[in-house]
Every structure is written in C-alpha cells, then in structure tokens.
Amino acid sequence: MTSGGKGLGHATVRCLLRAGFDVAFTYGKSRKQAEELVAEAESLGRRAMMIETDLFSRAETVVAVHKAIQVFDRIDALVHNFGPFVFERIPLSDYSDESWQKLLDGNLSNFLWIYREVLPGMRSRGFGRIVTIGFAGAKDAVGWRYRAPYAAIKAGLASLTQSIAREERQNGITANMVCPGDIRGANKSKLIEEVFESDNPLARPPVGEDVARVIAFLCADESAQINGTITEVTGGYDILAYDDGTDVVTETIQYNEGDKVWVVPWQKTAHIEEVIKIPNRLTTYKLKSAEGMSGQFTAYQLQPV
C-alpha cells in the first residue's frame, strides 16, 4: 500500500490488518505514525512493514516493491493511495509544467510503476486485487472547478483501473476504484468507533474507515466477481456542489435557539442550544437535555412541545 503512514492510508492499513492481511506500506515524513502501525500489527498478531519512500522517484518506488516482496514473499493486493492534491484553488491556465507533471507522476505514473512490478506474480498465482483511489465524479470524468488537473488525472486513473479489470480478469485479478467523500483533517486516519457517540449518531463525521472498509472488502478472496467498479463513499454528499456557491437545499428553519422540543431518538425533551446552517445540507439543531445528553439532529427527528 502506498502512503500508509497517515490520513486515509493510515486508516486503511489498520482495517486491512483487522481483516487478516499482513501489510507493507510506504511512508514519507510520517515516521511516528508508521511506527504506531507496526506496533498495532504486532498487537493483532499480524505483520506490518514500513518502507520510507519518495514516491515521485521511479527508482525508489520500484525498490520499495521489491523490499515488500522479499519480506512477504508475494503481493496479493495493491492499494494505490498515493495521490498529491493541490489545496489552493487554481485555474487550469495558471498551472506550471512542474505542478502538472507532479500531479501526473503522483496520481498516475506512480501507479503504473508499481503495477508493472506486482503484475507478473499475480498472474502466475492466478490471484490479485488492485484498488485505486479516486474522487467523487471520477467515474463520469466530471469537471472540477479550480481542481482541473487533479480531476482529469483521476478520471484517467479510473479508466486505467477499468481497463485492467478487462485485461486481467481471466488471470484471477480484479481492479476497482474507491472514491472518498469530504473527510476532514485528523478524521482521515480514524476508525468509526473512535468518533461514534451512541447519543449523537447523526453528528458522526465521515472517517477513514468508511473508505477503508470498502477497500478491505474488495481485497478479499471472496470478492472475485466485483471487478471494474468505481464506488463512491460520500454519504450521499456532493463535494462538487460548492463549485458555483449555490445552496441547493431549500428548507424553512422550523425551530430557534431556546426552543423546547421532543427528541424522537432520545424519547425525551431537550432545549435547542444552536441552529446550524451549512450550504447544501439540512439545518441541524444542537440540543441538550436536562439530564446532560447533547447531540445534533435535523428537524425530522424533532417534534414541537
């Protein structure tokens, strides 16, 4: 697995270990987080191998693959998580050749370098699982304002993934893409159990495990018939809706701060502490009960008292 030290990669390594895999993963500057994964693997009775790698270097990337094969004897699954992203909103015409090439090498060329190294072994054993990471919209080559190079290259990777599925299906090799939604900050590396609150389930943010559990499923022996798919793990939220700044959710705010309401999931009353309106999402109401329970709900879970 590429870029397993932090973020989504970190959560994916954890899920793969729990699914029974031994995992070799690359990392860059996140040595501490990588060491934590190795320790976690040992506690689970699995093996994890951390390989410091400059994934922009073809030579270093190939060496990393060979190191993994030397230690684990074979590679059953490749999860290509590496994919540099430019957070600044930049028009396509303002991209330099260097920036363009970096995005291309990181998101597409790097995958090809690794694919060519792992494919012969997968073919000879008649088994292989390949999972690439895209973005919501990659399947349809959707345009992304001020993210044009990233969107175009990920759409290319989606096509490449589906082409591999067709080329290698008779060799027992599957290739699928998973597209994460809007997972923020530290939540990228977290498991669901680390953020879930039983009294406040609707406020549970998306986390890395939401995506990682799909990746682990696709890597399973039993997933042979799932091939050439592109799966979006977005919770139904459209991250591209912010492109034109339009709020497409039409809703009348039904309650105000200080109102007392009946909370159906809690089966008790509570007071509204805050009304939260975010573009393209339903209004949520931050509540607190007399017993000290707190949570966030939409108007559908509330009733007037």
MIZABA-444206 format. One record per residue (C-alpha): x, y, z; residue number from 1. Coordinates in steps of 0.02 Angstrom, whole numbers, always signed. Layout:
     c1     c2     c3 domar
      X      Y      Z   NUM
...
! end
This chain:
     c1     c2     c3 domar
     +0     +0     +0     1
    +64   +172    -45     2
    +58   +318    +78     3
     +1   +215   +226     4
    +83   +318   +362     5
    -52   +448   +387     6
   -225   +502   +335     7
   -336   +384   +237     8
   -190   +267   +211     9
   -164   +250   +398    10
   -346   +200   +425    11
   -337    +79   +279    12
   -184    -10   +347    13
   -275    -30   +513    14
   -428   -103   +428    15
   -325   -222   +320    16
   -233   -285   +474    17
   -400   -318   +558    18
   -459   -409   +402    19
   -313   -530   +418    20
   -187   -455   +298    21
     -2   -428   +327    22
    +34   -256   +257    23
   +187   -174   +181    24
   +162    +13   +163    25
   +262   +163   +109    26
   +276   +323   +205    27
   +364   +491   +184    28
   +381   +605   +334    29
   +258   +517   +449    30
   +382   +400   +534    31
   +299   +409   +706    32
   +128   +362   +636    33
   +208   +223   +533    34
   +290   +151   +689    35
   +121   +154   +776    36
    +51    +46   +637    37
   +191    -81   +655    38
   +158    -91   +842    39
    -29   -109   +812    40
     +3   -251   +690    41
   +104   -344   +820    42
    -36   -325   +947    43
   -156   -403   +821    44
    -39   -547   +781    45
     -7   -479   +606    46
   +146   -408   +519    47
   +168   -232   +453    48
   +319   -169   +358    49
   +354    +17   +344    50
   +458    +74   +195    51
   +518   +254   +183    52
   +498   +301     +0    53
   +499   +452   -113    54
   +353   +401   -223    55
   +395   +533   -352    56
   +553   +433   -388    57
   +526   +285   -502    58
   +685   +202   -439    59
   +639   +217   -255    60
   +462   +158   -291    61
   +522     +1   -379    62
   +646    -36   -238    63
   +504    -21   -111    64
   +402   -151   -205    65
   +549   -271   -210    66
   +580   -248    -24    67
   +400   -294    +13    68
   +411   -450    -96    69
   +575   -500    -15    70
   +497   -495   +159    71
   +322   -559   +122    72
   +367   -673    -24    73
   +221   -610   -128    74
    +99   -466   -151    75
    -83   -518   -158    76
   -158   -344   -162    77
   -103   -171   -215    78
   -191    -20   -142    79
   -134   +138   -230    80
   -173   +276   -106    81
    -36   +398   -156    82
   -104   +548   -248    83
    -42   +726   -221    84
   -179   +857   -214    85
   -165  +1046   -231    86
   -270  +1127    -95    87
   -261  +1302   -168    88
   -399  +1342   -292    89
   -302  +1373   -453    90
   -371  +1398   -629    91
   -304  +1272   -755    92
   -213  +1407   -854    93
   -110  +1454   -701    94
    -34  +1280   -675    95
   +151  +1270   -712    96
   +226  +1125   -808    97
   +309  +1069   -648    98
   +146  +1066   -549    99
    +58   +974   -689   100
   +196   +843   -700   101
   +198   +818   -512   102
    +11   +782   -509   103
    +28   +667   -659   104
   +175   +569   -587   105
    +99   +552   -414   106
    -77   +504   -463   107
    -49   +406   -624   108
   +131   +366   -669   109
   +171   +302   -494   110
    +30   +177   -509   111
    +99   +113   -673   112
   +274    +91   -598   113
   +206    -18   -459   114
    +79   -111   -566   115
   +213   -173   -685   116
   +312   -243   -538   117
   +170   -336   -450   118
    +76   -400   -603   119
   +190   -546   -652   120
   +174   -627   -481   121
    -14   -601   -477   122
    -31   -679   -649   123
    +74   -831   -606   124
    -26   -865   -447   125
   -194   -833   -531   126
   -243   -708   -398   127
   -230   -520   -373   128
   -326   -374   -301   129
   -294   -196   -360   130
   -381    -47   -282   131
   -354   +133   -338   132
   -416   +291   -253   133
   -513   +422   -349   134
   -633   +563   -309   135
   -822   +578   -317   136
   -855   +607   -501   137
   -703   +516   -572   138
   -813   +381   -650   139
   -901   +508   -760   140
   -748   +620   -789   141
   -842   +761   -703   142
   -759   +930   -712   143
   -698  +1009   -550   144
   -679  +1197   -549   145
   -503  +1252   -496   146
   -456  +1068   -474   147
   -448  +1028   -660   148
   -281   +934   -670   149
   -321   +825   -519   150
   -495   +785   -585   151
   -432   +745   -759   152
   -292   +633   -697   153
   -404   +538   -576   154
   -530   +512   -717   155
   -385   +440   -816   156
   -342   +325   -671   157
   -524   +269   -665   158
   -515   +220   -849   159
   -349   +133   -820   160
   -423    +35   -675   161
   -570    -25   -778   162
   -454    -69   -922   163
   -350   -179   -806   164
   -509   -266   -747   165
   -548   -314   -927   166
   -370   -362   -972   167
   -332   -469   -819   168
   -499   -545   -768   169
   -454   -716   -839   170
   -298   -716   -730   171
   -398   -700   -569   172
   -352   -517   -548   173
   -481   -385   -505   174
   -461   -197   -515   175
   -580    -74   -434   176
   -579   +109   -383   177
   -645   +183   -220   178
   -687   +369   -214   179
   -687   +455    -43   180
   -801   +598     +1   181
   -765   +751   +107   182
   -665   +681   +253   183
   -582   +817   +353   184
   -415   +830   +444   185
   -375   +703   +579   186
   -535   +607   +540   187
   -449   +534   +387   188
   -345   +417   +495   189
   -482   +370   +619   190
   -593   +218   +640   191
   -782   +234   +662   192
   -775   +177   +843   193
   -660   +322   +883   194
   -788   +455   +837   195
   -957   +371   +861   196
  -1067   +431  +1004   197
  -1221   +325  +1038   198
  -1321   +476  +1099   199
  -1273   +580   +949   200
  -1264   +463   +798   201
  -1314   +587   +663   202
  -1168   +701   +705   203
  -1042   +563   +671   204
   -919   +633   +543   205
   -853   +532   +397   206
   -687   +449   +439   207
   -552   +349   +353   208
   -629   +183   +399   209
   -784   +224   +297   210
   -675   +209   +143   211
   -553    +80   +211   212
   -686    -49   +248   213
   -737    -46    +65   214
   -555    -66    +13   215
   -534   -215   +130   216
   -693   -294    +59   217
   -629   -276   -120   218
   -464   -357    -71   219
   -548   -513     -1   220
   -534   -682    -86   221
   -724   -689    -99   222
   -735   -527   -200   223
   -683   -607   -365   224
   -842   -555   -455   225
   -827   -372   -406   226
   -717   -308   -545   227
   -703   -146   -642   228
   -814    -50   -521   229
   -799   +129   -459   230
   -877   +151   -288   231
   -910   +319   -208   232
   -905   +327    -19   233
   -976   +500     +9   234
  -1127   +478   +121   235
  -1227   +548    -25   236
  -1144   +718     -5   237
  -1090   +807   -165   238
   -923   +891   -134   239
   -932   +972   -306   240
  -1090  +1066   -259   241
   -982  +1207   -193   242
   -917  +1243   -368   243
  -1041  +1381   -405   244
  -1079  +1428   -225   245
  -1264  +1386   -243   246
  -1359  +1315    -94   247
  -1469  +1183   -175   248
  -1559  +1136    -13   249
  -1722  +1231    +10   250
  -1782  +1221   +189   251
  -1878  +1327   +312   252
  -1797  +1339   +483   253
  -1927  +1266   +600   254
  -1851  +1297   +771   255
  -1749  +1431   +855   256
  -1620  +1439   +993   257
  -1700  +1413  +1163   258
  -1849  +1314  +1097   259
  -1900  +1159  +1192   260
  -1929  +1008  +1080   261
  -1964   +822  +1090   262
  -1815   +721  +1026   263
  -1881   +560   +949   264
  -1718   +457   +956   265
  -1695   +503  +1139   266
  -1880   +492  +1184   267
  -1863   +645  +1295   268
  -1867   +835  +1285   269
  -1718   +949  +1260   270
  -1679  +1132  +1226   271
  -1602  +1196  +1066   272
  -1433  +1274  +1101   273
  -1385  +1318   +923   274
  -1457  +1317   +747   275
  -1325  +1264   +620   276
  -1350  +1302   +435   277
  -1216  +1243   +313   278
  -1240  +1267   +124   279
  -1304  +1113    +33   280
  -1351  +1025   +195   281
  -1507  +1015   +301   282
  -1514  +1130   +451   283
  -1456  +1041   +608   284
  -1504  +1084   +786   285
  -1382  +1066   +929   286
  -1478  +1004  +1080   287
  -1453   +974  +1265   288
  -1569   +882  +1382   289
  -1597   +913  +1568   290
  -1502   +752  +1601   291
  -1349   +819  +1511   292
  -1366   +725  +1346   293
  -1307   +825  +1195   294
  -1319   +795  +1009   295
  -1362   +863   +838   296
  -1518   +818   +740   297
  -1617   +879   +590   298
  -1798   +937   +603   299
  -1855   +763   +553   300
  -1804   +693   +722   301
  -1886   +834   +820   302
  -2064   +873   +868   303
  -2135  +1032   +945   304
  -2185  +1026  +1127   305
! end
